[in-house]
Amino acid sequence: MSCRAYYSCMLQIRPNDQSMLLNAGRLLQQYVVDNYVKIESGRLRWIKEHQSDIRSELYQGLHDALHVGETNAENIGKRTILPSSFIGGRRDMTQRYEDDMAIVLNGGKPDTFLTMTCNPSWSEITSEILPFQTPQDRPDFLTRICCSKFKKLKDDDINKGVLGKVKSYMYVTEFQKRGLPYVHMLLVLESNNKLRDPKDYDSMVRAEIPKLECEPQLHEAVARHMIHRPYDIINQKSPCMKDGHCKKRYPKQFLDETRQGTDSYPEYMRRFDESVSLEIYSSIKSIKYLYKYVYNGPDRVAMEIHKGSYMDEVQQYVDARWICAPEALWKIFRFTLYRLYPSVERLQIHLPNRHQVRFYDHQQIADVLNNERNSKTMLTQFFALNLRDPQARKYMYREIPEHYCWNKPDMEWHHRWSTRKIIGRIYTEYLLTNNGTTFNTFKKSAEDRGFLEIDHNIRDCLVEVTSLRMPYALRRLFVEILIFCELIDVIGLWNEFFTHMVEDYQTTNNVVESDLTNMLLKDLNELLNLHGKKIEDYDLPSLPPNTIDRGEIPSIIQEELAVNIPNEDIEYVAKLNNDQVFAFNTIMNVIVQKHSGVFFVDGPGGTGKTFLYRTLMASLRSRGEILLATTSFGIAATLLLGGRPAHSQFKIPIDIQPSSICGIQNKKDLVNLIRVAAVIIWDEAPMTKKIVWKP
């Protein structure tokens, strides 16, 4: 018996059995959380210990290693830490999201978005608990009854078609930090049941409080659970309030009839004979954001990031997880966490001999290569299927799972109605050859066949990514297209997809329309720089020089830009003596001409060194330049406006040793501040330890 099965047995409700464990109140919550952590830790420990024995590498990489004389598999490959088979891990959530995007491509966007949240006041719960208990004392009731109610809701919606005949669906069970389970469910309806106009919306959704005399039970439920109160009047400190307004955009306007909103959200009928209104979402503006919301994963704790020695995904998961008693029980009882219909076959795609091969440390590379299974993948066997089965040639690769099933033991595609075993293979050289001519690349072969209309196919690719991915992914793809594709109309693609590439700027930054172009150009330029390119290399708008986007300026730079310049410091220029004027002009000329230099200003105390520094600082700041003023001692920093001690400014260790390093590398904003600074003025520099100045 497994550990999970044992605790599942211990937590069962039995007739005439007064279980001390189930009546332990908060101790029951602690018990189930501790034991689920023990169960999950055992799985994670197995992954951590055994994945160190399993390695993965490209098939071609094994060939190369064998050719250079490497025969031991222990020295080849990369370790897999937390695989997608672990439910709730990052890879698992990512693959689920990809599966749902495949459903969207095949069946269209979801028509309804339902959320069901466990209510501890359900009569089924309150009638079962003992007089001295609260619903929180029996998390097993909460999970069992919530699961049972959702099964009934699912049966009504999917099997009985209460909302219409369902073509595809998905649902995810999640848990709040306060412990209550809730379920998100997305339904795609058949074409004849889709919601197309306000009349269809009214047939399914009501945004008015039911009449008390006509529907008293429904009226009570809506009044208790589905009304957003006017917190702008009664409680300005409510979590939903921000800058004096409700983040959920309440109150909504009253309407005599339902209408289609301009942003794809229906505006429901809310008439004046009702005092309070509510909103139910039945359509969405962007599919990818809805699925991202559904797959935001379980609650996690906040933490401070420190530089580690290596990436440990198992430990990252353990450090960030947040487990409550209902979640622990839900998983101990093995209630369903996720379901998708129809199922999705995850197809592999790779270049010739560039697929991943898994093997163990103790294996010899020659044995890995000689294993025929390691040379077969879904893609290579798709080619083999086309060679032997003429019927398969009319289907695209992504359509094959609808008509054939993948037999993993045989590593073959078979007809869904047939179990006959057929072995075959097609070499990728066939794809490189057309009319007797063999090409060097697949692209040239496809062009010769007339498969490519470059900009047209690229546009289709961008359109698909726009629907399925976040804006940052679209920006990365746009840059890769600029670098690796020969575009005919760059500015046309820029204009068409500009709005989609700046979606997150408008959401996360308080920016005006005129800033969006510069923000996008700046991000694209940074991505291009990684490949040795820049915006000026392409037919795109020019990036203004020294552009700093509003809303993206780090606070440390904002503080420097906000330093007030005393009028008397500006007037100091006229009071400089001859030696000070010479030093002032020499330093200013180097800065104005964008040259670099190091200057040492020497003189006894009282000869005007600080006076010169303040004059330089006032002149530079009046020109809009950023500078750093620092000193070797804290007391001296008070003489320079905006000055800070060197140990604070540059994160120099107080007890500095020959092996010491500054902590700048983990301070991205400080790094940017140093980079944009026109000059660093270091007062009392000789008083700093010599080791600080050594390279």
C-alpha positions as CSV (number, residue, x, y, z in Angstrom):
1,M,0.0,0.0,0.0
2,S,1.3,3.4,-0.9
3,C,1.6,6.3,1.5
4,R,-1.2,8.1,-0.3
5,A,-3.5,5.1,-0.2
6,Y,-2.8,4.6,3.5
7,Y,-3.8,8.2,4.5
8,S,-6.8,8.1,2.1
9,C,-8.0,5.0,4.0
10,M,-7.4,6.6,7.4
11,L,-9.4,9.7,6.4
12,Q,-12.5,7.8,5.2
13,I,-15.9,8.4,6.9
14,R,-17.3,5.2,8.3
15,P,-20.7,4.5,9.9
16,N,-20.8,4.4,13.7
17,D,-17.1,5.3,13.8
18,Q,-16.3,8.3,16.0
19,S,-12.9,9.1,14.5
20,M,-10.8,11.1,16.9
21,L,-8.8,12.2,13.8
22,L,-11.7,13.6,11.9
23,N,-13.0,15.5,15.0
24,A,-9.6,17.1,15.8
25,G,-10.5,20.5,14.4
26,R,-7.4,22.5,13.4
27,L,-5.2,19.5,14.2
28,L,-6.9,17.7,11.4
29,Q,-5.8,20.5,9.0
30,Q,-2.3,20.3,10.2
31,Y,-2.3,16.5,10.0
32,V,-3.5,16.3,6.4
33,V,-1.1,19.1,5.3
34,D,1.9,17.5,6.9
35,N,1.2,14.1,5.5
36,Y,0.5,15.4,2.0
37,V,3.8,17.2,2.1
38,K,5.4,13.9,3.1
39,I,3.7,12.2,0.1
40,E,4.8,14.9,-2.3
41,S,8.3,15.1,-0.9
42,G,8.7,11.4,-1.5
43,R,7.9,11.9,-5.2
44,L,10.1,14.9,-5.4
45,R,12.9,13.0,-3.7
46,W,12.6,10.2,-6.2
47,I,12.7,12.6,-9.1
48,K,15.8,14.3,-7.7
49,E,17.7,11.1,-7.0
50,H,16.8,9.2,-10.1
51,Q,16.8,12.0,-12.7
52,S,20.5,12.4,-12.0
53,D,20.9,8.9,-13.6
54,I,18.9,9.8,-16.7
55,R,20.4,12.1,-19.3
56,S,19.1,13.4,-22.6
57,E,21.0,14.5,-25.7
58,L,20.4,15.1,-29.4
59,Y,20.7,12.0,-31.5
60,Q,23.2,13.8,-33.7
61,G,25.2,14.8,-30.6
62,L,25.6,11.2,-29.7
63,H,26.9,10.4,-33.2
64,D,29.4,13.3,-32.9
65,A,30.5,12.2,-29.4
66,L,31.1,8.7,-30.7
67,H,33.1,10.0,-33.6
68,V,35.4,12.0,-31.4
69,G,36.1,9.0,-29.2
70,E,33.7,9.5,-26.3
71,T,32.1,6.2,-25.4
72,N,30.8,6.8,-21.8
73,A,27.3,8.1,-21.6
74,E,28.0,9.6,-18.2
75,N,29.9,12.5,-19.8
76,I,27.2,13.3,-22.3
77,G,23.9,15.2,-22.0
78,K,22.0,17.5,-19.7
79,R,20.0,16.6,-16.6
80,T,16.3,16.9,-16.4
81,I,15.2,18.2,-13.0
82,L,11.4,18.5,-12.7
83,P,9.7,16.7,-15.6
84,S,6.2,17.5,-17.0
85,S,5.0,14.3,-15.6
86,F,4.9,16.0,-12.2
87,I,1.5,17.5,-11.9
88,G,1.6,21.2,-10.9
89,G,5.2,21.8,-12.1
90,R,6.2,24.6,-14.5
91,R,6.6,22.2,-17.4
92,D,3.3,20.5,-16.7
93,M,1.4,23.8,-16.7
94,T,3.1,25.0,-19.9
95,Q,2.2,21.8,-21.7
96,R,-1.4,22.0,-20.5
97,Y,-1.6,25.5,-21.9
98,E,-0.2,24.3,-25.2
99,D,-2.7,21.5,-25.3
100,D,-5.6,24.0,-24.9
101,M,-4.2,26.3,-27.6
102,A,-4.3,23.3,-29.9
103,I,-8.0,22.8,-29.0
104,V,-8.6,26.5,-29.8
105,L,-6.9,26.1,-33.2
106,N,-9.0,23.0,-34.0
107,G,-12.4,24.0,-32.5
108,G,-12.4,27.7,-32.0
109,K,-12.5,30.0,-29.0
110,P,-14.5,29.1,-25.9
111,D,-18.1,30.4,-25.6
112,T,-18.6,30.2,-21.9
113,F,-16.3,30.7,-18.9
114,L,-17.7,29.2,-15.7
115,T,-16.3,29.4,-12.2
116,M,-17.6,27.4,-9.3
117,T,-16.3,28.2,-5.8
118,C,-16.8,26.0,-2.7
119,N,-19.2,27.6,-0.2
120,P,-18.7,26.5,3.4
121,S,-22.3,27.5,4.1
122,W,-23.8,24.8,1.8
123,S,-26.5,22.9,3.7
124,E,-24.8,19.6,2.8
125,I,-21.9,20.8,4.9
126,T,-23.6,22.5,7.8
127,S,-26.0,19.6,8.3
128,E,-23.1,17.1,8.7
129,I,-20.8,18.9,11.1
130,L,-21.2,18.5,14.8
131,P,-22.6,21.3,17.0
132,F,-19.1,22.3,18.2
133,Q,-17.5,22.3,14.8
134,T,-17.2,24.9,12.0
135,P,-16.9,24.0,8.3
136,Q,-13.1,24.8,8.6
137,D,-12.8,22.0,11.1
138,R,-13.9,19.5,8.4
139,P,-11.9,20.1,5.3
140,D,-12.8,16.6,4.2
141,F,-16.5,17.7,3.9
142,L,-15.5,20.7,2.0
143,T,-13.5,18.8,-0.6
144,R,-15.9,15.8,-0.9
145,I,-19.1,18.0,-1.3
146,C,-17.4,20.5,-3.6
147,C,-16.2,17.6,-5.8
148,S,-19.7,16.0,-5.8
149,K,-21.4,19.3,-6.7
150,F,-19.0,20.0,-9.5
151,K,-19.6,16.5,-11.0
152,K,-23.3,17.4,-11.0
153,L,-22.6,20.7,-12.7
154,K,-20.4,19.0,-15.2
155,D,-23.0,16.4,-16.0
156,D,-25.6,19.2,-16.5
157,D,-23.4,21.3,-18.8
158,I,-21.6,18.6,-20.8
159,N,-23.8,15.5,-20.9
160,K,-27.2,17.0,-20.6
161,G,-26.4,20.1,-22.6
162,V,-28.0,22.7,-20.4
163,L,-26.0,25.5,-22.0
164,G,-26.0,23.9,-25.4
165,K,-24.3,20.9,-27.1
166,V,-20.6,21.0,-26.1
167,K,-18.0,20.4,-28.7
168,S,-14.9,20.6,-26.4
169,Y,-14.2,21.6,-22.8
170,M,-11.5,21.9,-20.2
171,Y,-11.6,22.5,-16.5
172,V,-9.0,23.1,-13.8
173,T,-9.3,22.8,-10.0
174,E,-7.4,25.3,-7.9
175,F,-7.3,26.4,-4.3
176,Q,-7.3,29.8,-2.6
177,K,-4.9,30.6,0.2
178,R,-7.8,30.6,2.6
179,G,-8.4,27.0,1.6
180,L,-11.5,26.8,-0.5
181,P,-11.4,24.9,-3.8
182,Y,-12.7,26.4,-7.0
183,V,-13.1,25.2,-10.5
184,H,-12.6,27.1,-13.8
185,M,-14.4,25.5,-16.8
186,L,-14.3,26.6,-20.4
187,L,-16.9,25.3,-22.9
188,V,-16.8,25.4,-26.7
189,L,-20.3,24.9,-28.1
190,E,-21.3,23.4,-31.4
191,S,-21.9,25.9,-34.2
192,N,-25.7,25.8,-33.9
193,N,-25.5,26.6,-30.2
194,K,-23.0,29.5,-30.2
195,L,-23.8,32.9,-28.7
196,R,-23.9,35.3,-31.6
197,D,-26.0,38.3,-30.5
198,P,-27.5,40.0,-27.4
199,K,-30.6,37.9,-27.7
200,D,-28.5,34.8,-27.3
201,Y,-26.7,36.3,-24.3
202,D,-30.1,37.0,-22.6
203,S,-31.1,33.4,-23.1
204,M,-28.2,32.3,-20.9
205,V,-27.1,35.2,-18.7
206,R,-29.1,37.4,-16.4
207,A,-27.5,40.5,-14.9
208,E,-30.5,41.5,-12.8
209,I,-31.6,40.5,-9.3
210,P,-34.4,38.0,-9.6
211,K,-37.9,39.1,-8.3
212,L,-38.3,38.1,-4.7
213,E,-42.0,37.2,-5.1
214,C,-41.3,35.1,-8.2
215,E,-38.0,33.3,-7.4
216,P,-37.3,33.7,-3.7
217,Q,-34.6,31.0,-3.5
218,L,-32.7,32.4,-6.5
219,H,-33.1,35.9,-5.2
220,E,-31.6,35.0,-1.9
221,A,-28.6,33.2,-3.5
222,V,-27.9,36.2,-5.8
223,A,-28.2,38.7,-3.0
224,R,-25.9,36.7,-0.8
225,H,-23.2,35.7,-3.2
226,M,-23.2,37.7,-6.4
227,I,-23.5,41.4,-5.5
228,H,-20.5,43.8,-5.5
229,R,-21.2,46.5,-2.9
230,P,-20.4,50.2,-3.5
231,Y,-17.1,50.3,-1.7
232,D,-16.3,53.7,-3.2
233,I,-18.9,55.0,-0.7
234,I,-18.8,52.6,2.3
235,N,-15.1,51.5,2.4
236,Q,-12.4,53.2,0.4
237,K,-9.8,50.7,1.9
238,S,-11.5,47.7,0.2
239,P,-9.0,45.5,-1.7
240,C,-10.9,46.2,-4.9
241,M,-10.3,50.0,-4.6
242,K,-7.4,51.7,-6.4
243,D,-7.0,55.5,-6.7
244,G,-10.6,55.9,-5.6
245,H,-12.1,53.6,-8.2
246,C,-13.1,50.0,-8.3
247,K,-10.6,47.8,-10.2
248,K,-13.5,45.6,-11.4
249,R,-15.1,48.7,-13.0
250,Y,-18.2,48.8,-10.7
251,P,-20.8,50.2,-10.8
252,K,-21.8,49.3,-14.3
253,Q,-24.1,51.5,-16.3
254,F,-27.8,50.7,-16.5
255,L,-29.2,49.5,-19.9
256,D,-32.7,48.8,-21.1
257,E,-31.4,45.9,-23.3
258,T,-28.3,43.8,-23.7
259,R,-25.8,44.9,-26.4
260,Q,-22.4,43.9,-27.8
261,G,-19.6,46.0,-26.3
262,T,-16.9,47.5,-28.3
263,D,-14.2,45.4,-26.6
264,S,-16.0,42.0,-27.2
265,Y,-17.5,42.0,-23.7
266,P,-21.4,42.0,-23.7
267,E,-23.0,44.9,-21.9
268,Y,-25.9,43.2,-20.1
269,M,-29.4,44.6,-19.6
270,R,-29.6,46.4,-16.2
271,R,-32.8,48.4,-15.6
272,F,-33.4,51.0,-13.1
273,D,-36.0,49.0,-11.1
274,E,-33.1,47.1,-9.6
275,S,-30.8,48.7,-7.0
276,V,-27.6,46.7,-7.6
277,S,-26.1,45.2,-10.7
278,L,-23.6,42.4,-11.3
279,E,-21.6,41.1,-14.4
280,I,-21.0,37.6,-15.8
281,Y,-18.5,37.3,-18.6
282,S,-19.6,35.3,-21.6
283,S,-17.0,36.4,-24.2
284,I,-13.4,37.4,-24.1
285,K,-11.2,40.0,-25.8
286,S,-8.1,37.8,-26.1
287,I,-8.1,34.0,-25.8
288,K,-4.5,33.7,-24.7
289,Y,-5.0,35.9,-21.6
290,L,-8.0,33.8,-20.5
291,Y,-6.1,30.6,-20.7
292,K,-3.1,32.2,-19.0
293,Y,-5.4,33.1,-16.2
294,V,-6.8,29.6,-15.9
295,Y,-3.2,28.2,-15.8
296,N,-1.8,30.7,-13.4
297,G,-1.1,27.7,-11.2
298,P,-1.5,27.2,-7.4
299,D,-0.8,29.8,-4.8
300,R,2.8,30.5,-4.2
301,V,4.7,32.4,-1.5
302,A,6.7,35.5,-2.1
303,M,10.5,35.3,-1.7
304,E,13.7,37.2,-2.1
305,I,15.9,36.1,-5.0
306,H,19.5,35.2,-4.2
307,K,22.2,34.1,-6.6
308,G,22.5,30.3,-6.4
309,S,25.2,27.9,-7.5
310,Y,22.9,26.1,-10.0
311,M,19.4,25.8,-11.2
312,D,17.4,23.3,-9.0
313,E,13.8,23.2,-10.2
314,V,12.7,20.7,-7.5
315,Q,13.9,23.0,-4.8
316,Q,12.4,26.0,-6.5
317,Y,9.0,24.3,-6.5
318,V,9.4,23.3,-2.8
319,D,10.4,26.8,-1.7
320,A,7.4,28.4,-3.5
321,R,4.5,26.0,-2.9
322,W,1.6,26.9,-0.6
323,I,-0.5,24.0,0.5
324,C,-3.8,24.2,2.4
325,A,-5.8,21.4,4.0
326,P,-8.5,21.1,1.3
327,E,-5.9,20.9,-1.5
328,A,-4.0,18.2,0.5
329,L,-7.2,16.2,0.9
330,W,-8.2,16.7,-2.8
331,K,-4.9,15.2,-3.9
332,I,-4.9,12.5,-1.3
333,F,-8.3,11.4,-2.4
334,R,-7.2,11.6,-6.0
335,F,-10.0,13.8,-7.1
336,T,-9.7,15.2,-10.6
337,L,-7.5,18.3,-10.9
338,Y,-7.6,18.8,-14.7
339,R,-9.5,17.5,-17.7
340,L,-9.4,18.3,-21.4
341,Y,-11.7,17.0,-24.1
342,P,-10.9,16.0,-26.8
343,S,-7.5,14.7,-25.8
344,V,-4.4,16.2,-27.5
345,E,-1.5,14.2,-28.9
346,R,1.7,16.1,-28.4
347,L,3.5,15.9,-31.7
348,Q,7.3,16.1,-31.9
349,I,9.0,18.3,-34.5
350,H,12.8,18.4,-35.1
351,L,15.5,18.5,-37.7
352,P,17.0,15.3,-39.1
353,N,18.8,13.4,-36.2
354,R,18.2,16.4,-33.9
355,H,15.6,14.7,-31.7
356,Q,16.1,14.1,-28.0
357,V,17.3,10.6,-26.8
358,R,17.1,9.5,-23.2
359,F,19.6,7.1,-21.8
360,Y,21.3,6.1,-18.5
361,D,24.8,7.0,-17.2
362,H,26.0,3.4,-17.3
363,Q,25.1,2.9,-21.0
364,Q,27.6,2.9,-23.8
365,I,26.9,5.4,-26.6
366,A,27.2,2.7,-29.2
367,D,24.4,0.7,-27.5
368,V,22.2,3.8,-27.4
369,L,22.7,4.4,-31.1
370,N,22.2,0.8,-32.0
371,N,18.8,0.7,-30.3
372,E,16.3,1.2,-33.2
373,R,13.7,2.8,-31.0
374,N,16.0,5.7,-30.4
375,S,16.1,6.6,-34.1
376,K,12.2,6.7,-34.4
377,T,10.0,9.6,-33.5
378,M,6.5,10.7,-34.3
379,L,7.8,12.9,-37.1
380,T,10.0,10.3,-38.7
381,Q,7.3,7.7,-38.5
382,F,4.9,10.3,-40.0
383,F,7.2,10.3,-43.1
384,A,7.2,6.5,-43.1
385,L,3.4,6.5,-42.9
386,N,3.1,8.7,-46.0
387,L,5.5,6.4,-47.8
388,R,3.4,3.3,-47.2
389,D,-0.2,4.6,-46.9
390,P,-1.5,6.8,-49.7
391,Q,-4.5,7.8,-47.5
392,A,-2.2,9.5,-45.0
393,R,-0.9,11.9,-47.6
394,K,-4.0,14.0,-47.6
395,Y,-3.6,14.9,-43.9
396,M,-1.3,17.5,-42.4
397,Y,1.0,16.4,-39.6
398,R,-1.2,18.0,-37.0
399,E,-4.3,16.2,-38.4
400,I,-2.8,12.7,-38.3
401,P,-3.9,12.0,-34.6
402,E,-7.5,12.4,-35.7
403,H,-7.2,9.4,-38.1
404,Y,-4.3,7.4,-36.7
405,C,-3.1,6.5,-33.2
406,W,0.5,6.5,-32.0
407,N,1.5,3.1,-30.6
408,K,4.3,3.9,-28.2
409,P,5.6,0.3,-27.7
410,D,5.9,-0.2,-31.5
411,M,6.9,3.5,-32.2
412,E,4.5,3.4,-35.2
413,W,1.3,5.2,-36.4
414,H,-1.7,2.8,-36.8
415,H,-5.2,3.3,-38.2
416,R,-7.6,3.9,-35.3
417,W,-9.7,1.0,-36.6
418,S,-6.8,-1.3,-37.1
419,T,-4.1,-2.9,-35.0
420,R,-2.0,-4.3,-37.8
421,K,1.7,-3.8,-37.4
422,I,3.6,-2.2,-40.2
423,I,7.3,-1.3,-40.1
424,G,8.8,1.3,-42.5
425,R,11.0,4.3,-42.8
426,I,11.5,7.3,-45.1
427,Y,14.8,9.2,-45.1
428,T,14.7,13.0,-44.8
429,E,16.8,13.2,-48.0
430,Y,13.6,12.6,-49.8
431,L,12.4,16.0,-48.6
432,L,15.6,17.7,-50.0
433,T,15.1,16.2,-53.5
434,N,12.7,17.5,-56.1
435,N,12.7,16.5,-59.8
436,G,16.1,14.9,-59.4
437,T,17.7,17.9,-57.8
438,T,19.0,17.7,-54.3
439,F,19.1,21.0,-52.3
440,N,21.2,21.9,-49.4
441,T,18.3,23.2,-47.2
442,F,14.7,22.4,-46.7
443,K,13.8,26.0,-47.4
444,K,15.3,25.9,-50.9
445,S,13.5,22.6,-51.6
446,A,10.2,24.0,-50.5
447,E,10.7,27.1,-52.6
448,D,11.4,24.9,-55.7
449,R,8.2,23.1,-55.1
450,G,6.3,26.4,-54.8
451,F,5.3,25.9,-51.2
452,L,6.6,29.3,-50.0
453,E,5.2,32.7,-50.4
454,I,7.6,34.3,-48.0
455,D,5.8,37.3,-46.6
456,H,2.4,35.6,-46.9
457,N,3.5,32.6,-44.8
458,I,5.3,34.9,-42.3
459,R,2.2,36.9,-41.9
460,D,0.1,33.8,-41.2
461,C,2.7,32.7,-38.6
462,L,2.5,36.1,-36.9
463,V,-1.3,36.0,-36.9
464,E,-1.3,32.6,-35.2
465,V,1.2,33.7,-32.6
466,T,-0.9,36.9,-32.0
467,S,-3.8,34.7,-31.0
468,L,-1.9,32.1,-28.9
469,R,1.1,33.8,-27.3
470,M,1.9,36.8,-25.1
471,P,3.2,40.0,-26.6
472,Y,6.8,39.4,-25.5
473,A,6.8,36.1,-27.5
474,L,5.5,38.0,-30.5
475,R,8.3,40.5,-30.2
476,R,10.9,37.8,-30.0
477,L,9.4,36.1,-33.1
478,F,9.3,39.4,-35.0
479,V,13.0,39.9,-34.3
480,E,13.9,36.3,-35.4
481,I,11.9,36.9,-38.6
482,L,13.9,40.1,-39.2
483,I,17.2,38.3,-38.7
484,F,16.6,35.0,-40.5
485,C,14.0,35.7,-43.2
486,E,14.2,37.8,-46.3
487,L,11.2,40.1,-45.9
488,I,9.7,42.1,-48.7
489,D,7.5,44.5,-46.7
490,V,9.0,45.0,-43.2
491,I,7.2,48.2,-42.5
492,G,3.9,46.6,-43.6
493,L,4.3,43.8,-41.0
494,W,5.3,46.4,-38.4
495,N,2.1,48.5,-39.0
496,E,-0.1,45.4,-39.0
497,F,1.2,43.8,-35.8
498,F,2.2,47.0,-33.9
499,T,-0.9,47.0,-31.7
500,H,-0.4,43.3,-30.7
501,M,3.3,43.8,-29.8
502,V,2.6,46.6,-27.4
503,E,-0.4,45.1,-25.6
504,D,1.4,44.5,-22.3
505,Y,2.9,48.0,-22.4
506,Q,-0.6,49.5,-22.2
507,T,-1.5,47.1,-19.3
508,T,1.6,47.3,-17.1
509,N,2.8,50.8,-17.7
510,N,1.1,54.2,-17.4
511,V,2.1,55.4,-20.8
512,V,0.6,57.6,-23.4
513,E,0.2,56.7,-27.1
514,S,3.3,58.6,-28.2
515,D,5.5,56.5,-25.9
516,L,4.5,53.1,-27.3
517,T,6.5,53.3,-30.5
518,N,9.7,54.2,-28.6
519,M,9.1,51.5,-26.0
520,L,8.7,48.9,-28.7
521,L,11.7,50.1,-30.7
522,K,13.8,50.0,-27.6
523,D,12.9,46.4,-26.8
524,L,13.3,45.2,-30.4
525,N,16.7,46.9,-30.6
526,E,17.8,45.1,-27.4
527,L,16.8,41.8,-28.9
528,L,18.5,42.6,-32.2
529,N,21.7,43.6,-30.3
530,L,22.0,40.0,-29.0
531,H,22.5,39.0,-32.7
532,G,24.8,41.9,-33.6
533,K,22.0,43.8,-35.4
534,K,20.2,47.1,-34.7
535,I,17.0,48.9,-35.6
536,E,18.8,51.0,-38.2
537,D,19.5,47.9,-40.3
538,Y,15.9,47.5,-41.2
539,D,13.0,49.5,-42.7
540,L,11.6,50.5,-39.4
541,P,11.0,53.8,-37.6
542,S,14.2,55.3,-36.1
543,L,14.9,55.0,-32.5
544,P,15.3,58.5,-30.9
545,P,18.7,59.0,-29.3
546,N,19.0,58.7,-25.5
547,T,15.3,57.6,-25.2
548,I,14.2,56.7,-21.7
549,D,10.7,55.4,-21.6
550,R,8.4,57.0,-19.1
551,G,7.0,54.3,-16.7
552,E,10.2,52.2,-17.2
553,I,12.7,54.5,-15.6
554,P,14.1,52.8,-12.5
555,S,13.5,54.6,-9.2
556,I,17.2,55.0,-8.6
557,I,17.6,57.0,-11.9
558,Q,14.4,58.9,-11.1
559,E,15.9,60.0,-7.8
560,E,19.0,61.3,-9.6
561,L,16.9,63.2,-12.2
562,A,14.8,64.7,-9.4
563,V,17.7,66.3,-7.5
564,N,17.0,70.1,-7.1
565,I,19.8,72.4,-8.3
566,P,20.4,75.3,-5.9
567,N,20.6,78.7,-7.7
568,E,23.7,79.6,-5.8
569,D,25.5,76.5,-7.2
570,I,24.7,77.6,-10.7
571,E,26.1,81.0,-10.0
572,Y,29.4,79.5,-8.7
573,V,30.8,79.4,-12.3
574,A,31.4,83.2,-12.2
575,K,33.2,82.9,-8.9
576,L,35.9,80.3,-10.0
577,N,39.5,81.3,-9.8
578,N,41.9,80.7,-12.6
579,D,43.0,77.2,-11.5
580,Q,39.4,76.2,-10.9
581,V,38.3,77.6,-14.3
582,F,41.1,75.5,-16.0
583,A,40.0,72.3,-14.3
584,F,36.3,73.1,-14.9
585,N,36.7,73.7,-18.7
586,T,39.0,70.7,-19.1
587,I,36.5,68.3,-17.5
588,M,33.5,69.8,-19.2
589,N,35.0,69.6,-22.6
590,V,35.7,65.9,-22.2
591,I,32.1,65.3,-21.1
592,V,30.5,67.4,-23.9
593,Q,32.6,65.6,-26.5
594,K,31.6,62.2,-25.1
595,H,35.2,61.2,-24.5
596,S,36.4,59.3,-21.4
597,G,39.0,60.5,-19.0
598,V,40.3,60.3,-15.4
599,F,41.2,63.6,-13.6
600,F,42.8,64.0,-10.2
601,V,42.1,67.4,-8.4
602,D,44.7,68.0,-5.8
603,G,45.1,70.8,-3.2
604,P,45.3,71.5,0.5
605,G,42.2,71.8,2.6
606,G,40.3,75.0,2.0
607,T,41.5,75.6,-1.5
608,G,38.1,75.1,-3.2
609,K,38.0,71.5,-4.3
610,T,34.4,70.9,-3.0
611,F,33.5,74.3,-4.5
612,L,34.6,73.1,-7.9
613,Y,32.8,69.8,-7.5
614,R,29.5,71.5,-6.7
615,T,29.9,73.9,-9.7
616,L,30.5,70.9,-12.0
617,M,27.5,69.1,-10.6
618,A,25.2,72.1,-11.0
619,S,26.3,72.7,-14.6
620,L,25.9,69.1,-15.6
621,R,22.5,68.6,-14.0
622,S,21.2,71.8,-15.6
623,R,22.1,70.2,-18.9
624,G,20.0,67.1,-18.0
625,E,23.0,64.9,-17.4
626,I,23.1,62.2,-14.8
627,L,26.1,62.0,-12.5
628,L,27.2,60.1,-9.4
629,A,28.6,62.0,-6.4
630,T,30.4,59.8,-3.9
631,T,32.9,60.1,-1.1
632,S,35.2,57.9,0.9
633,F,33.5,59.0,4.2
634,G,29.9,59.3,5.1
635,I,30.3,62.8,6.6
636,A,31.9,64.1,3.5
637,A,28.9,63.0,1.4
638,T,26.8,65.7,3.1
639,L,28.8,68.4,1.3
640,L,27.8,67.1,-2.2
641,L,24.2,67.4,-3.2
642,G,22.9,63.9,-3.7
643,G,26.2,62.4,-2.6
644,R,26.5,58.9,-1.0
645,P,29.4,57.1,0.6
646,A,31.3,54.9,-1.9
647,H,30.5,51.7,0.1
648,S,26.8,52.4,-0.3
649,Q,27.0,53.7,-3.9
650,F,29.0,50.9,-5.4
651,K,28.2,48.1,-2.9
652,I,31.8,47.8,-1.8
653,P,32.2,45.4,1.2
654,I,33.1,47.2,4.4
655,D,35.6,44.5,5.4
656,I,37.2,44.3,2.0
657,Q,39.7,41.5,1.1
658,P,41.7,40.7,-2.0
659,S,39.0,38.1,-3.0
660,S,36.1,40.5,-2.3
661,I,33.8,41.7,-5.1
662,C,31.3,44.5,-5.3
663,G,27.6,43.5,-5.2
664,I,26.7,45.4,-8.3
665,Q,26.0,42.4,-10.5
666,N,22.7,41.7,-8.7
667,K,21.6,45.3,-8.9
668,K,20.3,45.8,-12.5
669,D,19.0,49.3,-11.8
670,L,22.3,50.4,-10.3
671,V,24.2,49.0,-13.3
672,N,22.0,51.0,-15.6
673,L,22.6,54.1,-13.5
674,I,26.4,53.8,-13.7
675,R,26.1,53.2,-17.4
676,V,24.1,56.4,-18.1
677,A,26.1,58.6,-15.7
678,A,28.1,61.3,-17.5
679,V,30.7,61.6,-14.7
680,I,31.5,60.1,-11.3
681,I,32.9,62.6,-8.8
682,W,34.7,60.8,-6.0
683,D,35.7,63.1,-3.1
684,E,38.5,62.1,-0.8
685,A,39.4,59.3,-3.2
686,P,43.0,58.7,-1.7
687,M,41.4,57.8,1.6
688,T,39.9,54.7,0.1
689,K,41.8,51.4,0.4
690,K,44.3,50.8,-2.4
691,I,42.7,47.4,-3.1
692,V,39.5,49.1,-4.2
693,W,41.3,50.8,-7.1
694,K,43.1,47.7,-8.4
695,P,41.5,46.1,-11.5
